[in-house]
Amino acid sequence: MFQSHKKNSLIILFVALFIFILILFKIDYQNSHRKLTFVVLDVGQGDALFIESPTGVQILIDAGPSRKVLSELSKVMPSFDRSLDAIIMTHPDQDHIGGFSDVLKNYSVGSVFESGVSVDSNTYQNLKTEIESKKIPDFLARKGTRLDLGGGAFLDILFPDRDVSSWETNEGSIVAKLSYGNNSIMLTGDAPVKTEKIILAENSVENLHSDILKLGHHGSRSSTSVEFLKAISPKYGLISVGLNNRYGHPHQEILDLLKNFGVQIFRTDQLGQIEIKCDKIEPCKINK
């Protein structure tokens, strides 16, 4: 009878241990398959990028030229969610910061990151005044800064690496790399070839390689040099651009360059909002 009781205890222990191991495997699987959301918002001729980490941290990079960003945000954030953990102004041009005033009126914002390029435009100066009046912490983004978004997702600042207060606005654009497990997305603002050369000189190819490239300056010929594209070696290229814009963006030579490199192109003027879902292991999936 004692042996029978001992045998039953061992069976119960084995079953309990087996269930415990299954739970651990399930938790590990769920953690490795939690999604990072990255969205190119369709704001016309401008840039606005939304990030939500696997743990729910939300960041808005640029806000387009107008309040259209609000209707785009309503597509990716529930109506009751009225807070952003951070906003990032890659540079102070109207087509990148024009919508931030309306964002600040409708959402609470945890912190602000900017390049440090200084301009006298009313849009930028009024925005700075509003940030100050709301007492939102305002930081300069600098090379080496790593934002931990939670769940293993990170945003690494690659540029500026210096004081760019007197630089031309595009040249001082924030350039950053979003990483989550095996997946990465290069975010370039309006950075031109001059800025790309600095980044190439200061980073290894391994550090720059990204699966997805958000093209600089809406696909303008002023950005996306052959050398920069070689280093990044993306599978997909994202272009935020307005339909029939007066600048002719994206320029045909850039589209041809991407095609020659085998890069699949996704454009907001053709597809509208572009949503990307990534987990740590599987390649990102683009919903269009």
N, C-alpha and C positions, 0 to 999 in steps of 0.2 A: 504493500500500500504506500509506503514511504517512497519507493522507487517510482510508482505511478504519479504521485504528487510532484516529485522532482522533475519527471519527464514533462508533465503539463506546464510547470513553471518555465521550463526551458523553451517550450513551444510558444508560450505567451510572450516571453522575452524576445524571442526571435521575430515574432509578428510585430511587436512594438518597435523593435529596431528597424525592421523593413519599412514600416509606415513612416518612421522618423526620417529614414534615408530618402524615401519618395518625396516627403515634404521639402527636404533640403534641395533636392533636384528641381522641384517645382518652383521654389523661391528663386533659385539660381537661374532657371530658364526665364522666369518672368522678368527678373532684373536685367538679363542680357537682351530681352526683347521689348523693353520699355522704349517708347518712341520719342525721338526728337523731332519737333515740327519746325520747318523753315518755310516761310512763305514770301514770295515776291508779290507784293500788293500791286494791284493795277491802278496806279495813280496818274496815268497819262505820261506826259513828258517829264519824268522825274524819277526819284528813287524812294522806296519805302519798303523795308524788310522787317518781317516779324519772326521772332524766335520764341519757341516755348520748349524748355528743357524737359527731360523725362520726369523731373520732380515738380514741374509747374512754374518754374521761373520764366518770366516773360520780359522780353526786350524788344524795343522798336528802334531799328537803325534807320534814320532819316524818316521824313514824313511827307515827301512829295511837295508839290507847289501850292496845294490848296487844301480845303477842308474835306475833299474827297476821301482822304485817308480815314475819316471816321466811318464812312459806309463800308470801306474795305476791312477795317478792324472788326466791325460788327459781324463779318462773315467768319472770322476765326476766333473771336472771343464771345462767350455768352453775354447776354444783355446785363446780367447782374454783376459781371466782372468789370469793375471800373478802376483797376489799378495796374500799373506797369512797374516792374522792379527797376527798370532803367531805360533811359533813352540815350541814343548815341547820335550826335551830329557829326557826320563825317567831314563836312566843311560847310561854311555859311552861305551857300548859294540858294537862291529862292526855290529852285526846283528840288531841293533836298530838305529845306527847313520851313518852307511856307506853311505846312500843315501843323507844325508843332504848337502854335498858339492855341488852335482848336483842341489839340490833344490835351494840353495842360488845363483847358477849361472843362474837359469832360472826364479826365482820368487823373487819379493821384499818381505821382511819379516818385519813385524812391531815390533815384540819383540820375545825374546827367554826366555824360562824357563827351568831350569835344576836342578838336584838333589843336585849338589855340590860335588858328588863323583869325586875325582881327579885321573886320570891315565896318564901314560906317552906315551900312544900309539900315533903314528904319525897321525892316523885318527882323534883322539880327539884334539890333539894339533893344527893340521892344521885347523880344524873346528873352534876352539876358535880364532885363528889368523884371519880367514876370517870374523867371526862375529865382531871382533874388528875393522878390516879394513873398514867394511861397516857401522860402527858406529850404530849397532843394539843394542838397550837396552837389557841387559842380566841380568835376575833376578834369584835368588834362590827360588825355590818352597818350601813353608813351610806350615805345618799343620795350618789350619785356614784361609788360603788364598782362597778367592772366586773370580773366574773370571766370571763377568757378560757378557754373550755372546749375550744378547739382546733377546727381545720377551719372557722373562720369563725362559730362559735356563741358567743354571749355571754349572760351573765346580768347585767343591770343592776339595782342596788338603787335603788328610788325612795323608799323609806321604811323605817326612821326617818330623819329629817333632823336629829335632836336627841337629847338625853338623855331617854329614856323610862323610866328605872329606877323611877319612882314612878307610872307610868301604869297604868290598868286594862289587863289583859293583852291583850285583843282590840284595844284602841286603839293599842297599841304593836307590833302585828304587822308583820313584814317584808312589804313589797310589792315585787315584782320583775318585770321583763319579760325573758322568754327570747326571743332573736332568732337566726334563722338564715336568711341571705339575704333572700328576700321574705316570709318567714313569721315570725310573732311570737305569743307566748302570754303573757297577763297573769296573774300569780300573786298572789293577794290575801290568803292566810292567812285570818284571821277579821276582817280590818279592817272596822270599821263606817263609817257615813256620815261621822262626825266626821273620821276619818282620810282618807277619800276626798276630803273638801273640801280638806284640806291639800294632797293630791297634785294635785288639779285646779288649785289656785291656783299651784302651783310648776312645772307642766309644760304645754307646749303640747299641743294636740289631736293634732298630728302625732307627738309623742313618746309619747302614750298609746295611740294607735290600735293595736289588736291583732286578729288574725284569730280568736283563741280566748281566751276568758275562763274561768279557773277561778274560779267564783263565791265570794265571801267568805262565811264562816260557814255553810257547808253549805246555802246558799240561804235563809238567814234574812232576814226583813224588816228586820233591823238593818243590813244591807249592801245594796250594789247600788242606789244611788240612780239616778233618771232621768238626772241630770246626768252621773254617772260612766259609765253605760251609753252615753249619747250620745257621750261623748268616746272611749270605747274602740271602739264600733261593731263588735262581734264578729259573725262568722258562726255560731260555735258557742259554746255555754255548757256547761261541765263542772261537775257537782255531785257532791262526795264526801259521801255520806250513808248512814246505816244504815237498814236496812229497818224500817218501823214504829217509828221512834224516838220517844221520849217528848216531844221538843220540837216535833213536827209539821213538821220540816224535810223538804223545802223548803217554804216557805210559799206558799200559792196565789197571793198577790198578786205574788210574784216570778216565778212561772211564767207568770202572765198578762202581766206586764211584758215578759218575754223573748219571749213569743209575739207581742206587739204590735210588737216591734222586729224580728221576723222571725228571731230567733235559734233555731237548732236545738239542742235540749237533750239531753245525754247524762248519765245518772245511774248511779252505782255500785250503788244499791239495786235497780235494774232490770236492769242489764247486767253487773254484776260489774266486773272489771278493764277499764279503757279504755286501749287503746294507740294512740298517734299516731306516725306516721312522717312526717318532713318532709325534703325536700331544699331546695337553695337557690333553685330556680326554680319548680317545680310546687307547687300548694297542698298543704298537709298532708292526709294520708289517715288517717281514724279507723277503727281496727279494733275492733269490739265483739262 
